[in-house]
Amino acid sequence: MNLDRLINMVINRVIRTLVSKGVNKGIDAGSSALAKRRTPARGEDLSDKDQAKRTQDQAQMSSQAKESAKRARKLARMSRRIGKF
């Protein structure tokens, strides 16, 4: 195996890892931004009952976003594996 091919393999591996981490960070940032968007405006008072419901809704949205991020990462891994063939 010549040196040029070896260097190319190492560079491809590093780039693949960095892109994967970037995608994961972007998905996580998007899901947290979605959860923040559902918070009430400043100065808006909510009753305890409304606040509890809002908190439950936020927790549900957050868990849904995490699940969809997990599915997206899994799909990205599968597509990379299929692309190797």
LINFENMO-V167490 format. One record per residue. SS is DSSP state (H for helix, E for strand, - for the rest). PSI is psi in degrees with one decimal (none if undefined). Layout:
ss = (SS;SS)
psi = (PSI;PSI)
This chain:
ss = (-;-;H;H;H;H;H;H;H;H;H;H;H;H;H;H;H;H;H;H;H;H;H;H;H;H;H;H;H;H;H;H;H;H;H;H;H;-;-;-;-;-;-;-;-;-;-;H;H;H;H;H;H;H;H;H;H;H;H;H;H;H;H;H;H;H;H;H;H;H;H;H;H;H;H;H;H;H;H;H;H;H;H;H;-)
psi = (127.2;165.0;-35.8;-43.6;-37.7;-44.7;-41.2;-39.8;-42.5;-43.9;-42.8;-40.0;-43.3;-44.4;-41.6;-42.6;-44.1;-40.9;-40.6;-44.2;-37.7;-41.2;-43.7;-43.5;-41.3;-41.8;-42.9;-40.7;-38.9;-38.7;-35.9;-32.1;-36.0;-40.4;-37.0;-29.4;-23.6;0.4;152.4;157.5;158.2;138.6;-6.2;120.6;134.8;146.3;167.3;-38.6;-45.6;-38.4;-41.0;-41.1;-42.0;-42.1;-41.9;-41.8;-41.6;-41.2;-40.1;-43.6;-40.2;-43.6;-36.8;-40.9;-40.3;-40.3;-41.8;-33.6;-40.1;-42.8;-38.3;-41.5;-41.5;-41.6;-38.5;-41.2;-43.2;-40.4;-33.8;-38.2;-41.0;-35.1;-20.4;-22.5;none)
